[in-house]
Amino acid sequence: MEINIDNKNIINRLSRAEGQIRALRQAVEQNELADCSSFVIQIKAARSALKSANEQFVIDHIKKCQLLDPEERDRQISETLKVLASD
């Protein structure tokens, strides 16, 4: 299966977040965190990678929605905005 460039970018961002979370979990499990700031920095980095992946996905999806019939497009965009607003 061929992965398009947009999906590859999203997958790379998700993989980055996954690696950061995995390393953080391992550090907590092994009691290797020296201070609070290193924990917070890693959490912020993972959250940033997830935010970036989310933004890219939403932008790509909105572009694809433009090709739908108006009623379906409006439904999908409305649904997505509700989810984003509840964040």
N, C-alpha and C positions, 0 to 999 in steps of 0.2 A: 504494500500500500504506500503510495507516494504522499508525503506530507507537504502541504503548501507552505510558502514562506511565512505567512501570518501565523499559522498554527505552530510552525517551528519556533517562532519568536515566543509565543505563549508557553510552549513546552519548555523552552530554555529558562524562562522566568520562573515557572513552577518548579523546575528541577533545582534552581538556585535556592528557592525558599525551602524546598524539601531538604537539601543538604544542610542549610543553616539550622533548621529545626532538628534534624538528626544529630548534628554536632552539639547543639545545645542540650538536647535530651541526654546524650552520652556524658556530657560534662556534669550535669546535675546528678545522674545516676552514680557517677564515680566521684562525686563530691569534689570536683576539680575547679569550681568557680572561685576565683580568688576574691572577687568583690562584686558588689551589687551593680556597678556601672557596666562591667563586662556582660552581665546577664541582660541588662536593659538594652545595651547596644546590639546584641545578637537578636533579641526580640524585635527591635525596631528594624533591623536589616531584613529579617524574614517578612515582617509586615509590609515593608516597602516593596519587596519582590512580589508578594501576593497582590498588593494594590496595583502595581504595574501590569501584572498579568490580567487582572480584572479589567483595568482600563482598556488595554489592548483588545481584549475579547469583546467588550461592549462596543468599542469603535468599529471593529470588524463586523459585528453582528448588525449594527445600525446600517452600515453600508449595504449589507446583504438584504436587509429589510426594505430598502428603497426599491428593490426589484419585485416585491410582492404586490398583490392587489391592495388598493388603499385601505380597505376594511381590515384585512389581516395585518397589514403593516401597522396601522394605528393600534390594533389590539396588542400586538407584541411589544411595541414601544411603550404603551401605557402600562402593561404588566411589568416590564423591566424598570420603568420609572418608579413604580410602587415599591418594588424590591429595593432599589437603590435608596429611596427616601426613608425606608424603615431601618437603615443602617445607623 
